[in-house]
């Protein structure tokens, strides 16, 4: 009987609500619920963030390609968009074709979380640098091509810029489950 009274008194003290806050049990339950919600939400948030980073990089590359085409028309000479891997990140630049890519200035870095998907990229390549050239009228000099980006951790869908016509029209694309010919990004 005495043990039972001690137990009941301890139980009442343990569950008595303090005027300044929560009981220990309530605080533990809230902490566990927050932990479970964080464990559920974190992977989705990381995938969303990776997708946004790949989309932003793709949009930046498309704008650079369009700028190279616009410069070719404005300056009435061939311009080139170049893309290269440097250490742990990709860099791009636009420059006149008369300037070798190695001598071009103004290289812009993409996020270090972005990588080039070589299997789905069809840009011409020379000495490790991928490129597309536009003639003085803005037309593509050579061939139609695609540049495809991925996140380094593979969490995001591949995104691509497709140079789809000889007059230099470009469009954005994304990875699909079924290939179109031999490419998954279209």
C-alpha positions in Angstrom: 0.0 0.0 0.0 2.7 2.4 0.9 4.5 1.7 -2.4 1.3 2.3 -4.3 0.9 5.7 -2.6 4.5 6.7 -3.4 3.9 5.6 -7.0 0.7 7.6 -7.3 2.3 10.7 -5.7 5.3 10.5 -8.1 2.9 9.9 -11.0 0.9 13.0 -10.0 4.0 15.1 -9.7 5.3 13.9 -13.1 2.1 14.7 -14.9 1.2 17.9 -13.1 1.2 20.7 -15.6 3.6 23.5 -14.6 2.2 27.0 -15.1 5.4 27.8 -17.1 5.4 25.0 -19.7 4.8 21.4 -20.7 5.3 18.2 -18.9 8.3 16.0 -19.9 6.0 13.5 -21.6 4.3 16.2 -23.7 7.7 17.7 -24.7 9.0 14.2 -25.7 5.9 13.5 -27.8 6.2 16.8 -29.6 9.9 16.2 -30.3 9.2 12.7 -31.7 6.4 14.0 -33.9 8.7 16.8 -35.3 11.5 14.2 -35.9 9.1 12.0 -37.8 7.8 14.8 -40.0 11.4 16.0 -40.7 12.4 12.5 -41.7 9.4 12.3 -44.1 9.9 15.8 -45.6 13.7 16.0 -46.0 14.1 13.7 -49.0 11.3 15.5 -50.9 12.8 18.9 -50.1 16.3 17.7 -51.2 14.9 16.4 -54.5 12.9 19.6 -55.1 16.1 21.7 -54.4 18.1 19.5 -56.8 15.4 19.8 -59.5 15.4 23.6 -59.2 19.2 23.8 -59.4 19.2 21.7 -62.6 16.4 23.8 -64.1 18.1 27.1 -63.3 21.4 25.9 -64.8 19.6 24.7 -67.9 17.8 28.1 -68.2 21.2 29.9 -67.8 22.7 27.7 -70.6 19.8 28.4 -72.9 20.1 32.1 -72.4 23.8 32.0 -73.1 23.2 30.0 -76.3 20.6 32.6 -77.4 23.0 35.4 -76.5 25.7 33.8 -78.7 23.2 33.6 -81.6 22.2 37.2 -81.0 25.8 38.4 -80.9 26.5 36.6 -84.2 23.7 38.6 -85.8 24.6 41.9 -84.2 28.3 41.7 -85.0 27.8 40.0 -88.4 30.4 37.3 -87.6 30.3 33.7 -86.3 30.0 33.4 -82.5 30.3 30.3 -80.3 28.9 29.0 -77.1 31.5 26.8 -75.3 31.0 24.5 -72.3 33.8 22.8 -70.3 34.4 20.9 -67.2 36.9 22.5 -64.8 37.7 20.7 -61.6 34.4 20.0 -59.9 32.1 22.3 -61.9 31.0 23.2 -65.4 31.8 26.6 -67.0 30.4 28.3 -70.1 31.4 31.2 -72.2 30.3 32.9 -75.4 32.8 34.4 -77.7 33.5 35.2 -81.4 34.6 32.1 -83.3 37.8 34.0 -84.2 38.8 33.8 -80.5 39.9 30.3 -79.5 37.9 28.9 -76.5 41.1 28.7 -74.5 41.7 32.4 -74.9 38.0 33.4 -74.3 37.3 35.5 -71.2 34.2 35.7 -69.2 33.8 32.0 -68.3 30.7 31.6 -66.0 30.6 28.8 -63.5 27.5 26.6 -63.0 26.7 25.2 -59.5 29.2 22.5 -58.4 26.2 20.2 -57.9 25.5 20.1 -61.7 27.2 17.7 -64.1 27.0 17.1 -67.8 25.2 14.0 -68.9 27.6 12.8 -71.6 25.4 10.0 -72.8 22.6 12.4 -73.8 24.7 15.5 -74.8 25.3 15.8 -78.6 27.2 19.1 -78.8 30.3 19.0 -80.8 33.4 18.6 -78.7 37.1 19.5 -79.2 39.8 19.0 -76.5 37.2 18.4 -73.8 35.1 21.5 -74.6 31.6 21.2 -76.0 30.4 23.9 -78.4 27.9 25.2 -80.8 28.6 27.9 -83.4 26.2 30.4 -85.0 26.9 32.1 -88.4 26.5 35.8 -89.0 22.8 35.3 -89.7 22.2 33.4 -86.5 22.1 30.0 -88.3 23.7 26.9 -86.7 27.0 26.2 -88.3 27.2 22.4 -88.5 24.7 20.3 -86.8 21.7 20.3 -84.5 22.6 19.2 -80.9 21.5 18.9 -77.3 23.2 19.7 -74.0 21.9 17.7 -71.1 22.5 18.5 -67.4 22.0 16.3 -64.3 22.6 16.7 -60.6 25.8 15.0 -59.3 23.8 13.0 -56.8 21.3 11.9 -59.4 18.3 13.2 -57.4 17.0 15.5 -60.1 15.5 14.8 -63.5 17.8 15.5 -66.4 17.1 18.8 -68.1 18.3 19.8 -71.6 18.6 22.6 -74.1 17.9 21.4 -77.6 19.0 23.3 -80.7 16.3 22.0 -82.9 16.5 23.8 -86.3 19.2 25.0 -88.6 18.0 28.5 -88.1 19.0 28.2 -84.5 15.7 27.7 -82.7 16.2 26.3 -79.2 13.8 24.8 -76.7 14.0 23.3 -73.2 13.5 19.6 -72.6 13.4 17.2 -69.7 14.1 13.5 -69.1 11.4 11.0 -70.1 11.1 7.3 -69.2 10.8 6.3 -72.8 13.6 7.3 -75.2 13.0 9.3 -78.4 15.3 7.5 -80.7 18.4 7.1 -78.5 17.9 10.1 -76.3 15.9 10.3 -73.1 15.9 14.1 -72.8 13.6 15.7 -75.3 
